[in-house]
Amino acid sequence: MFNLDFNTNPFIVIWELTRACQLKCLHCRAEAQYHRHPLELTFEEGKKLIDDIYEMNNPMLVFTGGDPLMRPDVYEIADYAIKKGVRVSMTPSATPNVTKEAIEKAKEIGLARWAFSLDGPTAERHDHFRGTNGSFDLTMNAIQYIHELEIPIQINTVISRYNVDVLEEMAKLVEELNCVLWSVFFLVPTGRGKETDMISPVEHEKVFQWLYQLSKKVSFDIKTTAAQHYRRVVIQQKMRENKNPDQAIHYQDALMKGMTGQIDGLGRAPKGVNDGNGFVFISHIGDVCPSGLLPVKAGNIRTTPLADIYRNSSIFRDLRNPDKYKGKCGVCEFRYVCGGSRSRAFAMTGDYMESEPFCVYIPNALRKQKKNV
């Protein structure tokens, strides 16, 4: 059974192998460059990092970038981790690097799942967002290779003003592509992402409601990122649907403590994960941050062990205490399972402990306060 004490160990670790990438995505968190950084973690440093990650109760490890395939030693790194028993997945960019031979090599060493980004149901829409003509066609070809090799495929989509009007078409495409998971990211204005690219708070709420209804009728699972308040919407909907009062109270009690069930076949956490709370990010040069979307440096693995940074950094410790959140997030009855996006709070206010600025919900405590005035 996985240790659910996120004060001690993360549930998931993201390692940015490189910032090199051939694409020029409008929203790129990493502000990716065409060439690798000379101070990237070396292969030997990477092995030491994997050893340290494994010792933290062996959380899930995701290789990201940039484009992980821009590192010539990516398969050697993956092979080392997999042989050690680490659960590894990868999110490469859809470029000419993604050949059938490359995917076959990944399958041989044991990479269990691949994830590709699709940000529009057509080439025109997707290629504009990715800043590169031909990206859509390369992505579709890569997905075809994945299916031929019988590897589970995950689709990642960033929801922004560029595609919020075509989400129905996107969901239909994800189903047609026989994907196991649709991972939906809600834009945080960091890196190349801009505030003007974001959908409004009301639109966030509408998309959450739509996602919940969609989740009940499609063949794939749905996961959200930088949308912690989607958990609140799911709780509210399930409470309304639960006709048994005793079960409803038990369910509500578990959810308010942050528990959402058992670890499922997709490896998702049974309690709410947030930036720095069950989640940790290591940059290409070894900087440790609460997440890639919350670029606040808490230390560097070249000088301090990852476990020490994660467990003892004041940044991480504060992020793991929802009672210290400011504004309405700090008094919200959903703060342990939701807590709002700490990344978005930081991007919009400069304070990662501030209230989620794109949530429309008014907590019970504030409603009661208003009534008493």
Sine and cosine of phi, psi and omega as CSV:
sin_phi,cos_phi,sin_psi,cos_psi,sin_omega,cos_omega
0.00,0.00,0.70,-0.72,-0.03,-1.00
-0.94,0.34,0.66,-0.75,0.06,-1.00
-0.95,0.31,0.88,-0.47,-0.08,-1.00
-1.00,0.04,0.12,0.99,0.02,-1.00
-0.99,0.11,1.00,-0.07,-0.03,-1.00
-0.95,0.31,-0.13,0.99,0.11,-0.99
-0.94,0.34,-0.41,0.91,-0.07,-1.00
-0.99,-0.16,-0.73,0.68,-0.08,-1.00
-0.66,-0.75,0.55,-0.84,0.07,-1.00
-0.98,0.19,0.33,-0.94,0.12,-0.99
-1.00,0.06,-0.53,0.85,-0.05,-1.00
-0.61,-0.79,0.64,-0.77,0.04,-1.00
-0.86,-0.51,0.78,-0.63,0.07,-1.00
-0.95,-0.31,0.83,-0.55,0.04,-1.00
-0.91,-0.42,0.89,-0.46,0.07,-1.00
-0.99,0.15,0.99,-0.11,-0.08,-1.00
-0.89,0.46,-0.59,0.81,-0.04,-1.00
-0.34,-0.94,0.37,-0.93,0.13,-0.99
-0.98,-0.18,0.03,1.00,0.02,-1.00
-0.95,0.33,0.67,-0.74,0.01,-1.00
-0.28,-0.96,0.52,-0.86,0.00,-1.00
-1.00,0.02,-0.17,0.99,-0.02,-1.00
-1.00,-0.04,0.21,-0.98,0.02,-1.00
-0.73,-0.68,0.87,0.50,-0.11,-0.99
-0.90,0.44,0.65,-0.76,-0.06,-1.00
-0.88,0.48,-0.51,0.86,-0.13,-0.99
-0.98,-0.22,0.07,1.00,-0.25,-0.97
-0.77,0.63,0.89,-0.45,0.05,-1.00
-0.86,0.51,-0.67,0.74,-0.13,-0.99
-0.99,0.12,-0.11,0.99,-0.13,-0.99
0.72,0.69,0.80,0.59,-0.16,-0.99
-0.83,0.56,0.52,-0.86,-0.01,-1.00
-0.91,-0.42,0.25,-0.97,-0.01,-1.00
-0.97,0.25,-0.39,0.92,-0.09,-1.00
-0.87,-0.49,0.45,-0.89,0.00,-1.00
-0.95,0.32,0.51,-0.86,0.03,-1.00
-0.98,0.19,0.71,-0.71,-0.04,-1.00
-0.91,0.41,-0.30,0.95,-0.04,-1.00
-0.98,-0.22,0.29,0.96,0.08,-1.00
-0.81,0.59,0.48,-0.88,0.10,-0.99
-0.84,0.55,0.69,-0.72,0.00,-1.00
-0.98,0.20,0.13,-0.99,0.04,-1.00
-0.87,0.50,-0.68,0.73,0.00,-1.00
-0.92,0.40,-0.64,0.77,0.06,-1.00
-0.91,0.41,-0.58,0.81,0.03,-1.00
-0.90,0.43,-0.65,0.76,0.03,-1.00
-0.90,0.45,-0.66,0.75,0.03,-1.00
-0.89,0.45,-0.64,0.76,0.04,-1.00
-0.88,0.47,-0.69,0.72,0.02,-1.00
-0.88,0.47,-0.65,0.76,0.06,-1.00
-0.86,0.51,-0.70,0.72,-0.02,-1.00
-0.92,0.40,-0.64,0.77,0.04,-1.00
-0.89,0.46,-0.71,0.70,0.00,-1.00
-0.85,0.52,-0.62,0.78,-0.03,-1.00
-0.95,0.32,-0.22,0.97,0.04,-1.00
-1.00,-0.03,0.76,0.65,0.02,-1.00
0.91,0.42,0.42,0.91,0.12,-0.99
0.78,0.63,0.90,0.44,0.05,-1.00
-0.95,0.32,0.15,-0.99,0.10,-1.00
-0.92,0.38,0.59,-0.81,0.00,-1.00
-0.83,-0.55,0.80,-0.61,0.01,-1.00
-0.88,-0.47,0.79,-0.61,0.10,-0.99
-1.00,0.02,0.82,-0.57,0.02,-1.00
-0.72,-0.69,-0.14,-0.99,0.01,-1.00
-0.44,-0.90,-0.57,-0.82,0.33,0.94
0.58,0.81,-0.49,-0.87,0.01,-1.00
-0.86,-0.51,0.93,-0.37,-0.01,-1.00
-0.81,0.58,-0.49,0.87,-0.04,-1.00
-0.95,0.30,-0.11,0.99,0.09,-1.00
-0.98,0.21,-0.16,0.99,0.10,-0.99
-1.00,-0.07,0.87,-0.50,-0.02,-1.00
-0.87,0.49,-0.42,0.91,-0.06,-1.00
-0.99,-0.12,0.28,0.96,-0.07,-1.00
-0.85,0.52,-0.62,0.78,-0.03,-1.00
-0.96,0.28,-0.53,0.85,0.07,-1.00
-0.92,0.39,-0.64,0.77,0.05,-1.00
-0.90,0.44,-0.72,0.69,0.00,-1.00
-0.89,0.45,-0.66,0.75,-0.01,-1.00
-0.88,0.48,-0.67,0.74,0.01,-1.00
-0.88,0.47,-0.71,0.70,-0.03,-1.00
-0.91,0.41,-0.70,0.71,-0.06,-1.00
-0.92,0.40,-0.66,0.75,0.03,-1.00
-0.90,0.43,-0.43,0.90,0.04,-1.00
-0.98,0.20,-0.31,0.95,0.01,-1.00
0.96,-0.28,0.17,0.99,0.01,-1.00
-0.99,0.17,0.64,-0.77,0.06,-1.00
-1.00,0.08,0.91,-0.42,-0.15,-0.99
-0.88,-0.47,0.67,-0.74,0.20,-0.98
-0.71,-0.70,0.20,-0.98,-0.12,-0.99
-0.62,-0.78,0.58,-0.81,0.03,-1.00
-0.85,-0.53,0.98,0.19,0.00,-1.00
-0.98,0.20,0.31,-0.95,0.12,-0.99
-0.99,0.12,0.54,-0.84,0.02,-1.00
-0.99,0.15,1.00,0.00,0.00,-1.00
-0.78,-0.63,0.06,-1.00,0.06,-1.00
-0.86,0.52,-0.22,0.98,0.07,-1.00
-0.91,0.41,-0.41,0.91,-0.06,-1.00
-1.00,0.06,0.99,0.13,0.07,-1.00
-0.99,-0.11,0.24,-0.97,0.05,-1.00
-0.90,0.45,-0.57,0.82,0.01,-1.00
-0.91,0.42,-0.64,0.77,0.01,-1.00
-0.90,0.44,-0.66,0.75,0.01,-1.00
-0.93,0.36,-0.62,0.79,0.05,-1.00
-0.88,0.47,-0.65,0.76,0.01,-1.00
-0.89,0.45,-0.66,0.75,0.03,-1.00
-0.89,0.45,-0.65,0.76,0.01,-1.00
-0.91,0.42,-0.63,0.78,-0.01,-1.00
-0.88,0.48,-0.60,0.80,-0.03,-1.00
-1.00,0.07,-0.18,0.98,0.13,-0.99
0.95,-0.32,0.26,0.97,0.09,-1.00
-0.92,0.38,0.91,-0.41,-0.22,-0.98
-0.99,0.16,-0.41,0.91,-0.06,-1.00
-0.47,-0.88,0.54,-0.84,0.09,-1.00
-0.88,-0.48,0.47,-0.88,0.06,-1.00
-0.77,-0.64,0.73,-0.68,0.06,-1.00
-0.82,-0.57,0.45,-0.89,-0.01,-1.00
-1.00,-0.08,0.72,-0.70,0.17,-0.99
-0.72,-0.69,0.88,-0.48,-0.08,-1.00
-0.92,-0.40,0.19,0.98,0.09,-1.00
-0.23,-0.97,0.44,-0.90,-0.04,-1.00
-0.99,0.17,-0.09,1.00,0.01,-1.00
-0.75,-0.66,0.33,-0.94,0.01,-1.00
-0.88,0.48,-0.66,0.75,-0.03,-1.00
-0.85,0.52,-0.73,0.69,-0.06,-1.00
-0.95,0.32,-0.74,0.67,-0.06,-1.00
-0.92,0.40,-0.72,0.69,-0.06,-1.00
-0.90,0.43,-0.56,0.83,0.06,-1.00
-0.89,0.46,-0.71,0.71,-0.03,-1.00
-0.92,0.39,-0.60,0.80,-0.04,-1.00
-1.00,0.08,-0.12,0.99,0.09,-1.00
0.93,0.36,0.31,0.95,-0.08,-1.00
-0.56,-0.83,0.87,-0.49,0.08,-1.00
-0.91,0.42,0.66,-0.75,0.02,-1.00
1.00,-0.05,-0.12,0.99,-0.03,-1.00
-0.89,0.45,-0.63,0.77,-0.01,-1.00
-0.88,0.48,-0.74,0.67,-0.02,-1.00
-0.90,0.44,-0.64,0.77,0.05,-1.00
-0.89,0.45,-0.63,0.78,0.01,-1.00
-0.90,0.43,-0.72,0.70,0.00,-1.00
-0.89,0.45,-0.62,0.79,0.05,-1.00
-0.90,0.43,-0.68,0.73,0.00,-1.00
-0.89,0.46,-0.64,0.76,0.03,-1.00
-0.90,0.44,-0.61,0.79,0.05,-1.00
-0.89,0.46,-0.67,0.74,0.06,-1.00
-0.87,0.50,-0.69,0.72,-0.02,-1.00
-0.85,0.53,-0.71,0.71,-0.01,-1.00
-0.91,0.41,-0.64,0.77,0.01,-1.00
-0.88,0.47,-0.52,0.85,-0.01,-1.00
-1.00,-0.06,0.08,1.00,0.07,-1.00
0.83,0.55,0.76,0.65,0.07,-1.00
-0.94,-0.35,0.72,-0.70,0.03,-1.00
-0.87,0.49,0.63,-0.78,-0.03,-1.00
-0.86,-0.51,0.68,-0.74,0.06,-1.00
-0.90,-0.43,0.66,-0.75,0.06,-1.00
-0.95,-0.31,0.76,-0.66,0.07,-1.00
-0.96,-0.28,0.72,-0.69,0.03,-1.00
-0.72,-0.69,0.77,-0.64,0.10,-0.99
-1.00,-0.06,0.87,-0.49,0.01,-1.00
-1.00,0.05,0.81,-0.58,-0.03,-1.00
-0.52,-0.86,-0.05,-1.00,0.01,-1.00
-0.92,0.40,-0.24,0.97,-0.02,-1.00
-0.98,0.21,-0.31,0.95,-0.07,-1.00
-0.64,-0.77,0.05,1.00,-0.07,-1.00
-0.88,0.47,-0.39,0.92,-0.01,-1.00
-1.00,0.08,-0.06,1.00,-0.03,-1.00
-0.82,-0.57,0.45,0.89,-0.05,-1.00
-0.92,0.39,-0.54,0.84,0.06,-1.00
-0.87,0.49,-0.70,0.71,0.03,-1.00
-0.91,0.41,-0.60,0.80,0.04,-1.00
-0.89,0.45,-0.71,0.70,0.00,-1.00
-0.88,0.47,-0.64,0.77,0.03,-1.00
-0.90,0.44,-0.66,0.75,0.01,-1.00
-0.91,0.41,-0.68,0.73,0.02,-1.00
-0.86,0.52,-0.65,0.76,0.02,-1.00
-0.93,0.38,-0.69,0.73,0.00,-1.00
-0.89,0.46,-0.51,0.86,-0.01,-1.00
-0.99,0.12,0.03,1.00,0.09,-1.00
0.83,0.55,0.77,0.64,-0.01,-1.00
-1.00,-0.01,0.48,-0.88,-0.01,-1.00
-1.00,0.05,-0.41,0.91,-0.07,-1.00
-0.51,-0.86,0.71,-0.70,0.16,-0.99
-0.96,-0.29,0.93,-0.37,-0.01,-1.00
-0.99,-0.15,0.93,-0.36,-0.13,-0.99
-0.97,-0.23,0.87,-0.49,0.00,-1.00
-0.98,-0.20,0.69,-0.72,0.09,-1.00
-0.97,-0.25,0.83,-0.56,-0.20,-0.98
-0.80,0.59,0.73,-0.68,0.16,-0.99
-0.91,-0.42,0.78,-0.62,-0.07,-1.00
-0.97,0.23,0.98,0.22,0.09,-1.00
-0.71,-0.71,0.32,-0.95,-0.09,-1.00
0.90,0.44,-0.80,-0.60,0.03,-1.00
-1.00,0.08,-0.19,0.98,0.00,-1.00
-0.92,0.39,0.67,-0.74,-0.05,-1.00
-0.89,-0.45,0.47,-0.88,0.04,-1.00
-0.85,0.52,-0.58,0.82,-0.02,-1.00
-0.94,0.35,-0.24,0.97,0.03,-1.00
-1.00,0.09,-0.21,0.98,-0.11,-0.99
-0.99,0.16,0.46,-0.89,0.17,-0.98
-0.99,0.14,0.30,-0.95,-0.09,-1.00
-0.97,0.24,0.24,-0.97,0.07,-1.00
-0.83,0.55,-0.67,0.75,0.02,-1.00
-0.90,0.43,-0.64,0.77,0.03,-1.00
-0.91,0.42,-0.60,0.80,0.10,-1.00
-0.82,0.57,-0.75,0.66,-0.04,-1.00
-0.88,0.47,-0.67,0.74,0.01,-1.00
-0.90,0.44,-0.66,0.75,0.01,-1.00
-0.92,0.39,-0.62,0.78,0.05,-1.00
-0.86,0.50,-0.72,0.69,0.00,-1.00
-0.88,0.47,-0.66,0.75,0.01,-1.00
-0.91,0.41,-0.68,0.74,0.01,-1.00
-0.88,0.48,-0.65,0.76,-0.02,-1.00
-0.89,0.45,-0.72,0.70,0.03,-1.00
-0.90,0.43,-0.64,0.77,0.02,-1.00
-0.88,0.47,-0.63,0.77,-0.06,-1.00
-0.87,0.49,-0.38,0.93,-0.05,-1.00
-1.00,0.08,-0.13,0.99,-0.10,-0.99
-0.75,-0.66,0.01,1.00,-0.01,-1.00
-0.96,-0.27,0.28,-0.96,-0.07,-1.00
-0.99,0.12,-0.29,0.96,-0.04,-1.00
-0.98,-0.20,0.33,-0.94,0.09,-1.00
-1.00,0.05,0.36,-0.93,-0.01,-1.00
-0.83,-0.56,0.74,-0.68,0.04,-1.00
-0.76,-0.65,0.62,-0.79,0.01,-1.00
-0.91,-0.41,0.49,-0.87,0.07,-1.00
-0.77,-0.63,0.63,-0.77,-0.08,-1.00
0.83,0.55,0.58,0.82,0.02,-1.00
-0.57,-0.82,0.79,0.61,-0.04,-1.00
-0.85,0.53,-0.49,0.87,-0.02,-1.00
-0.96,0.30,-0.13,0.99,0.17,-0.99
-0.90,0.44,-0.52,0.85,0.03,-1.00
-0.88,0.47,-0.63,0.78,0.04,-1.00
-0.89,0.46,-0.67,0.74,0.02,-1.00
-0.88,0.47,-0.69,0.73,0.01,-1.00
-0.88,0.47,-0.70,0.71,0.02,-1.00
-0.86,0.50,-0.73,0.68,-0.03,-1.00
-0.88,0.48,-0.67,0.74,-0.01,-1.00
-0.92,0.38,-0.68,0.73,-0.01,-1.00
-0.92,0.40,-0.59,0.81,0.05,-1.00
-0.89,0.45,-0.65,0.76,0.02,-1.00
-0.91,0.41,-0.55,0.83,-0.06,-1.00
-0.99,0.12,-0.31,0.95,-0.08,-1.00
-0.99,0.12,0.92,-0.39,-0.08,-1.00
-1.00,0.06,-0.30,0.95,-0.03,-1.00
-1.00,0.01,0.93,-0.37,-0.08,-1.00
-0.85,0.52,-0.66,0.75,-0.02,-1.00
-0.91,0.42,-0.70,0.71,0.03,-1.00
-0.90,0.43,-0.61,0.79,-0.02,-1.00
-0.89,0.45,-0.69,0.72,0.00,-1.00
-0.90,0.43,-0.69,0.73,0.01,-1.00
-0.89,0.46,-0.69,0.73,-0.02,-1.00
-0.90,0.44,-0.71,0.71,-0.01,-1.00
-0.89,0.46,-0.67,0.74,-0.01,-1.00
-0.87,0.49,-0.70,0.71,0.00,-1.00
-0.90,0.43,-0.68,0.73,-0.04,-1.00
-0.93,0.36,-0.62,0.79,-0.01,-1.00
-0.92,0.40,-0.37,0.93,0.06,-1.00
-1.00,0.08,0.00,1.00,0.03,-1.00
0.99,-0.12,-0.02,1.00,-0.04,-1.00
-1.00,0.07,0.71,-0.71,-0.01,-1.00
-0.81,-0.59,0.28,0.96,0.02,-1.00
0.86,-0.51,-0.35,-0.94,-0.01,-1.00
-1.00,-0.06,0.34,-0.94,0.15,-0.99
-0.88,0.47,0.81,-0.58,-0.07,-1.00
-1.00,-0.09,-0.07,-1.00,-0.05,-1.00
-0.91,0.42,-0.28,0.96,0.02,-1.00
-1.00,-0.03,-0.03,1.00,0.06,-1.00
0.98,0.20,0.34,0.94,-0.02,-1.00
-0.99,0.14,0.48,-0.88,-0.09,-1.00
-0.94,0.34,0.57,-0.82,0.05,-1.00
-1.00,0.08,0.12,0.99,0.10,-1.00
-0.58,-0.81,0.29,-0.96,-0.11,-0.99
-0.90,0.44,0.84,-0.54,0.07,-1.00
-0.99,-0.16,0.65,-0.76,0.03,-1.00
-0.62,-0.78,0.11,-0.99,0.01,-1.00
-0.82,0.57,0.87,-0.50,0.01,-1.00
0.98,0.20,-0.14,0.99,-0.02,-1.00
-0.89,-0.46,1.00,0.08,-0.11,-0.99
1.00,-0.01,-0.04,1.00,-0.11,-0.99
-0.69,-0.72,0.70,-0.71,0.04,-1.00
-0.57,-0.82,0.54,-0.84,-0.07,-1.00
-0.82,-0.58,0.73,-0.68,0.08,-1.00
-0.90,-0.43,0.83,-0.56,-0.05,-1.00
-0.98,0.21,0.12,-0.99,-0.02,-1.00
-0.88,0.48,-0.41,0.91,0.00,-1.00
-0.96,-0.29,0.20,0.98,0.12,-0.99
1.00,-0.10,0.00,1.00,0.06,-1.00
-0.92,0.38,0.65,-0.76,-0.02,-1.00
-0.95,-0.30,0.82,-0.57,0.00,-1.00
-0.78,-0.62,0.33,-0.94,0.04,-1.00
-0.87,0.48,-0.53,0.85,0.13,-0.99
-0.27,-0.96,0.18,-0.98,0.03,-1.00
-0.93,0.37,-0.42,0.91,0.01,-1.00
-1.00,0.02,-0.11,0.99,0.05,-1.00
-0.85,-0.53,0.98,0.17,-0.15,-0.99
-0.98,0.20,0.87,0.50,0.06,-1.00
-0.94,-0.34,0.92,-0.40,-0.10,-0.99
-0.96,0.28,0.82,-0.58,0.03,-1.00
-0.96,-0.26,-0.14,0.99,-0.02,-1.00
0.32,-0.95,-0.07,-1.00,0.02,-1.00
-0.65,-0.76,0.71,-0.71,-0.09,-1.00
-0.94,0.35,-0.22,0.97,0.05,-1.00
-0.96,0.29,-0.34,0.94,-0.02,-1.00
-0.87,-0.50,-0.36,0.93,-0.06,-1.00
-0.66,-0.75,0.72,-0.69,0.02,-1.00
-0.85,0.52,0.58,-0.81,-0.02,-1.00
-0.82,0.57,-0.70,0.72,-0.04,-1.00
-0.86,0.51,-0.63,0.77,-0.02,-1.00
-0.92,0.40,-0.67,0.74,0.01,-1.00
-0.90,0.43,-0.76,0.65,-0.06,-1.00
-0.88,0.47,-0.68,0.73,-0.10,-1.00
-0.99,0.15,-0.51,0.86,-0.20,-0.98
-0.90,-0.43,-0.24,0.97,0.01,-1.00
-0.87,0.48,0.69,-0.72,0.02,-1.00
-0.89,0.45,-0.50,0.86,0.04,-1.00
-0.89,0.46,-0.77,0.63,-0.01,-1.00
-0.92,0.39,-0.64,0.77,-0.03,-1.00
-0.91,0.43,-0.64,0.76,0.05,-1.00
-0.91,0.41,-0.68,0.73,-0.02,-1.00
-0.90,0.45,-0.43,0.91,0.00,-1.00
-1.00,0.03,0.14,0.99,0.00,-1.00
-0.85,-0.52,1.00,0.06,-0.03,-1.00
-0.85,0.53,-0.38,0.93,0.02,-1.00
-0.92,0.38,-0.28,0.96,0.01,-1.00
-1.00,-0.07,-0.09,1.00,0.02,-1.00
-0.89,0.46,0.50,-0.86,-0.04,-1.00
-1.00,-0.06,0.19,-0.98,0.07,-1.00
0.87,0.48,-0.49,-0.87,-0.10,-1.00
-0.94,0.35,-0.43,0.90,0.05,-1.00
-0.88,0.47,-0.57,0.82,-0.06,-1.00
-0.94,0.33,-0.34,0.94,0.01,-1.00
-0.91,-0.41,0.00,1.00,-0.05,-1.00
-0.93,0.36,0.68,-0.73,0.00,-1.00
-0.93,0.36,-0.21,0.98,0.02,-1.00
-0.98,-0.18,0.19,0.98,-0.18,-0.98
-0.91,0.42,-0.44,0.90,-0.03,-1.00
-0.98,0.17,-0.49,0.87,0.03,-1.00
-0.99,-0.12,-0.38,0.93,0.00,-1.00
-0.93,-0.36,-1.00,0.04,0.01,-1.00
1.00,0.06,-0.10,0.99,-0.01,-1.00
0.94,0.34,0.33,-0.94,0.03,-1.00
-0.97,0.26,0.92,-0.39,0.05,-1.00
-0.92,0.39,-0.50,0.87,0.03,-1.00
-0.91,0.42,-0.72,0.69,-0.04,-1.00
-0.93,0.36,-0.60,0.80,0.05,-1.00
-0.85,0.52,-0.69,0.72,0.00,-1.00
-0.92,0.39,-0.69,0.73,-0.04,-1.00
-0.90,0.44,-0.58,0.82,-0.09,-1.00
-1.00,-0.01,-0.45,0.89,-0.10,-0.99
-0.85,-0.53,-0.29,0.96,-0.08,-1.00
0.99,0.11,0.08,1.00,-0.02,-1.00
-0.74,-0.67,0.93,-0.38,-0.05,-1.00
-0.95,0.31,-0.13,0.99,0.06,-1.00
-0.99,-0.13,-0.03,1.00,0.00,-1.00
-0.95,0.31,0.17,-0.99,-0.02,-1.00
-0.94,0.34,0.53,-0.85,0.09,-1.00
-0.86,0.51,0.90,-0.44,-0.11,-0.99
-0.98,0.20,-0.16,0.99,-0.04,-1.00
-0.90,-0.44,0.58,0.82,0.07,-1.00
-0.89,-0.45,0.75,-0.66,-0.05,-1.00
-1.00,-0.05,-0.13,0.99,-0.11,-0.99
-0.95,0.30,0.67,-0.74,0.09,-1.00
-0.97,-0.24,0.90,-0.44,-0.03,-1.00
-0.87,0.50,0.44,-0.90,0.01,-1.00
-0.81,0.58,-0.67,0.74,-0.06,-1.00
-0.87,0.50,-0.62,0.78,0.00,-1.00
-0.97,0.24,-0.55,0.83,0.04,-1.00
-0.91,0.42,-0.67,0.74,0.03,-1.00
-0.91,0.42,-0.63,0.78,0.01,-1.00
-0.88,0.47,-0.65,0.76,0.00,-1.00
-0.92,0.40,-0.65,0.76,0.00,-1.00
-0.89,0.46,-0.56,0.83,-0.08,-1.00
-0.99,0.14,-0.15,0.99,-0.01,-1.00
-0.97,0.22,0.00,0.00,0.00,0.00
